[in-house]
Amino acid sequence: MTQFVLEVLRFIGAPHGKYEHVGYMKAKFRTKKDAISYYDRHNQHMRSLNALNTYYSDWDPDTKLLYIVRVDHGVNDSVDCFYPGDNPHTTQTDNGANRTYIYLK
């Protein structure tokens, strides 16, 4: 089953608009539409993530961050969700840590 994540980038300026990779959000989505819905709900001051049918958000003038819907290829997620309660639950085991995700919408 294909699942999706949000990649987070930071706008660093320059004449032609350069970005640096920040990480991937600690969130999993069943569909691109679910990822868009989650972004839009938490960023009502911005245009829809998919306003231009590219699955890229605009960069936020306050945070300088932008988000891109990506296929999850087992990425190492490191950026907290917009709402902390949406972050995965982590439990410690003898073999390390285990994360339990809920699919967000």
Backbone as CSV, one residue per row, in Angstrom:
resi,resn,N_x,N_y,N_z,CA_x,CA_y,CA_z,C_x,C_y,C_z
1,MET,0.838,-1.173,0.000,0.000,0.000,0.000,0.892,1.249,0.000
2,THR,0.643,2.137,-0.924,1.382,3.393,-0.988,0.883,4.329,0.096
3,GLN,1.804,4.937,0.810,1.440,5.961,1.782,2.274,7.201,1.496
4,PHE,1.855,8.313,2.077,2.457,9.599,1.756,2.925,10.307,3.017
5,VAL,3.894,11.212,2.834,4.451,12.025,3.912,4.554,13.467,3.428
6,LEU,4.840,14.370,4.359,5.095,15.765,4.008,6.576,16.060,4.206
7,GLU,7.232,16.469,3.119,8.612,16.937,3.213,8.576,18.408,3.611
8,VAL,9.500,18.810,4.474,9.563,20.192,4.956,10.852,20.829,4.444
9,LEU,10.706,22.001,3.815,11.851,22.764,3.325,11.792,24.178,3.877
10,ARG,12.962,24.822,3.961,13.042,26.209,4.431,13.491,27.093,3.272
11,PHE,12.751,28.181,3.072,13.107,29.171,2.062,14.284,29.980,2.598
12,ILE,15.383,30.018,1.828,16.568,30.749,2.286,16.874,31.955,1.410
13,GLY,15.936,32.312,0.552,16.074,33.540,-0.224,16.873,33.371,-1.490
14,ALA,17.705,34.340,-1.762,18.507,34.418,-2.979,17.637,34.888,-4.134
15,PRO,18.239,35.363,-5.197,17.467,35.939,-6.298,16.437,34.993,-6.913
16,HIS,16.755,33.720,-7.029,15.855,32.786,-7.703,15.129,31.866,-6.727
17,GLY,15.177,32.161,-5.452,14.463,31.369,-4.452,15.105,30.019,-4.218
18,LYS,15.925,29.908,-3.201,16.567,28.641,-2.870,15.957,28.088,-1.591
19,TYR,16.007,26.772,-1.482,15.416,26.075,-0.346,16.415,25.077,0.216
20,GLU,16.286,24.807,1.513,17.085,23.743,2.117,16.142,22.726,2.752
21,HIS,16.520,21.466,2.652,15.723,20.382,3.224,15.823,20.448,4.746
22,VAL,14.669,20.443,5.414,14.627,20.444,6.876,14.422,19.023,7.384
23,GLY,13.522,18.279,6.741,13.233,16.911,7.154,11.858,16.490,6.672
24,TYR,11.375,15.390,7.229,10.044,14.879,6.912,9.202,14.908,8.179
25,MET,7.947,15.282,8.023,7.042,15.348,9.163,6.765,13.939,9.690
26,LYS,6.610,13.836,10.998,6.307,12.561,11.659,4.833,12.229,11.482
27,ALA,4.414,12.101,10.236,3.007,11.841,9.917,2.932,10.937,8.698
28,LYS,1.926,10.093,8.667,1.660,9.213,7.525,0.249,9.479,7.032
29,PHE,0.081,9.445,5.712,-1.216,9.695,5.085,-1.504,8.584,4.090
30,ARG,-2.750,8.138,4.040,-3.142,7.092,3.081,-3.216,7.634,1.659
31,THR,-3.579,8.909,1.523,-3.737,9.501,0.189,-3.111,10.894,0.164
32,LYS,-2.837,11.373,-1.040,-2.362,12.750,-1.193,-3.420,13.726,-0.695
33,LYS,-4.677,13.390,-0.960,-5.784,14.250,-0.532,-5.795,14.405,0.991
34,ASP,-5.496,13.333,1.731,-5.431,13.413,3.191,-4.297,14.339,3.641
35,ALA,-3.149,14.259,2.970,-2.019,15.132,3.311,-2.370,16.598,3.062
36,ILE,-3.040,16.862,1.943,-3.467,18.231,1.622,-4.445,18.733,2.674
37,SER,-5.409,17.907,3.040,-6.412,18.281,4.032,-5.760,18.619,5.373
38,TYR,-4.805,17.801,5.790,-4.113,18.037,7.062,-3.363,19.368,7.024
39,TYR,-2.604,19.601,5.950,-1.872,20.862,5.806,-2.836,22.048,5.815
40,ASP,-3.866,21.978,4.987,-4.809,23.098,4.847,-5.491,23.443,6.172
41,ARG,-5.865,22.428,6.936,-6.552,22.647,8.209,-5.657,23.388,9.206
42,HIS,-4.357,23.112,9.164,-3.432,23.720,10.122,-2.752,24.979,9.590
43,ASN,-3.043,25.357,8.365,-2.440,26.545,7.759,-3.497,27.349,7.020
44,GLN,-4.523,27.732,7.735,-5.649,28.427,7.116,-5.276,29.818,6.612
45,HIS,-4.153,30.348,7.067,-3.694,31.650,6.587,-2.976,31.548,5.234
46,MET,-2.819,30.331,4.730,-2.104,30.087,3.470,-3.066,29.541,2.416
47,ARG,-2.631,29.619,1.139,-3.393,28.946,0.081,-3.310,27.441,0.300
48,SER,-4.227,26.711,-0.320,-4.201,25.256,-0.228,-2.850,24.725,-0.693
49,LEU,-2.408,23.654,-0.056,-1.141,23.036,-0.435,-1.122,22.697,-1.924
50,ASN,-2.246,22.343,-2.478,-2.299,21.944,-3.888,-2.968,23.007,-4.764
51,ALA,-2.843,24.261,-4.402,-3.507,25.345,-5.146,-3.115,25.363,-6.622
52,LEU,-1.887,24.968,-6.929,-1.402,24.993,-8.315,-1.289,23.593,-8.918
53,ASN,-1.907,22.601,-8.264,-1.865,21.200,-8.721,-0.445,20.652,-8.818
54,THR,0.415,21.062,-7.884,1.801,20.595,-7.872,2.139,19.794,-6.621
55,TYR,1.249,19.800,-5.619,1.474,19.177,-4.314,2.612,19.860,-3.553
56,TYR,2.862,21.134,-3.877,3.811,21.995,-3.165,3.018,23.128,-2.524
57,SER,3.333,23.454,-1.288,2.712,24.635,-0.684,3.526,25.871,-1.065
58,ASP,2.960,27.031,-0.813,3.745,28.264,-0.849,4.611,28.268,0.405
59,TRP,5.674,29.049,0.417,6.426,29.163,1.667,5.733,30.179,2.555
60,ASP,5.673,29.841,3.826,4.987,30.665,4.816,5.862,31.882,5.142
61,PRO,5.335,33.102,5.020,6.147,34.290,5.290,6.583,34.408,6.756
62,ASP,5.874,33.745,7.667,6.243,33.802,9.087,7.327,32.784,9.437
63,THR,7.156,31.546,8.993,8.094,30.471,9.357,9.152,30.221,8.296
64,LYS,8.924,30.701,7.087,9.791,30.462,5.917,9.805,28.989,5.500
65,LEU,8.812,28.200,5.954,8.748,26.779,5.617,7.746,26.535,4.502
66,LEU,8.020,25.506,3.691,7.059,25.033,2.704,7.015,23.520,2.792
67,TYR,5.939,22.943,2.262,5.677,21.513,2.406,5.382,20.906,1.047
68,ILE,5.862,19.677,0.853,5.653,18.949,-0.396,5.132,17.559,-0.052
69,VAL,4.083,17.125,-0.736,3.579,15.760,-0.555,4.513,14.816,-1.306
70,ARG,5.016,13.810,-0.618,5.927,12.825,-1.203,5.420,11.414,-0.909
71,VAL,5.780,10.475,-1.772,5.540,9.060,-1.491,6.508,8.656,-0.382
72,ASP,6.016,7.914,0.587,6.853,7.457,1.696,7.655,6.240,1.252
73,HIS,8.966,6.421,1.178,9.863,5.314,0.848,10.664,4.931,2.092
74,GLY,9.986,4.930,3.246,10.670,4.602,4.496,11.582,5.724,4.965
75,VAL,11.143,6.963,4.779,11.965,8.116,5.139,12.173,8.189,6.647
76,ASN,13.264,8.827,7.042,13.548,9.070,8.453,12.882,10.386,8.829
77,ASP,11.743,10.303,9.502,10.990,11.516,9.832,11.509,12.139,11.118
78,SER,11.645,13.466,11.109,12.239,14.152,12.253,11.514,15.437,12.647
79,VAL,10.548,15.883,11.841,9.853,17.143,12.095,8.510,16.851,12.762
80,ASP,8.263,17.490,13.896,6.997,17.275,14.598,5.804,17.704,13.750
81,CYS,4.672,17.068,14.007,3.418,17.417,13.335,2.974,18.818,13.755
82,PHE,2.034,19.389,13.010,1.507,20.711,13.351,0.887,20.699,14.747
83,TYR,0.203,19.622,15.081,-0.401,19.448,16.402,0.368,18.327,17.108
84,PRO,0.999,18.589,18.253,1.825,17.571,18.912,1.116,16.250,19.184
85,GLY,-0.194,16.280,19.418,-0.937,15.049,19.664,-1.006,14.130,18.457
86,ASP,-0.632,14.647,17.283,-0.630,13.832,16.065,0.679,13.083,15.852
87,ASN,1.702,13.392,16.645,2.977,12.696,16.504,2.803,11.217,16.838
88,PRO,3.633,10.353,16.248,3.519,8.920,16.543,3.880,8.631,17.998
89,HIS,3.341,7.546,18.501,3.635,7.101,19.860,4.903,6.252,19.805
90,THR,5.881,6.587,20.631,7.146,5.858,20.653,7.256,5.063,21.942
91,THR,7.582,3.783,21.805,7.814,2.932,22.971,9.226,2.372,22.891
92,GLN,9.862,2.259,24.041,11.209,1.702,24.110,11.122,0.188,24.300
93,THR,11.925,-0.531,23.540,12.001,-1.985,23.673,13.456,-2.367,23.907
94,ASP,13.705,-3.635,24.141,15.083,-4.098,24.315,15.896,-3.908,23.037
95,ASN,15.215,-3.867,21.900,15.898,-3.725,20.611,15.920,-2.289,20.102
96,GLY,15.522,-1.334,20.930,15.498,0.065,20.504,14.121,0.665,20.689
97,ALA,13.783,1.583,19.800,12.491,2.268,19.885,11.561,1.771,18.793
98,ASN,10.265,1.784,19.093,9.247,1.370,18.134,8.212,2.486,18.039
99,ARG,7.935,2.941,16.812,6.948,4.004,16.601,5.645,3.427,16.076
100,THR,4.541,3.916,16.636,3.214,3.540,16.169,2.546,4.776,15.592
101,TYR,2.206,4.706,14.307,1.588,5.832,13.607,0.085,5.626,13.483
102,ILE,-0.640,6.735,13.474,-2.029,6.710,13.043,-2.057,7.477,11.728
103,TYR,-2.877,7.043,10.808,-2.977,7.764,9.540,-3.781,9.036,9.760
104,LEU,-3.196,10.151,9.377,-3.833,11.450,9.570,-4.630,11.840,8.342
105,LYS,-5.593,12.738,8.541,-6.418,13.255,7.445,-6.489,14.754,7.555
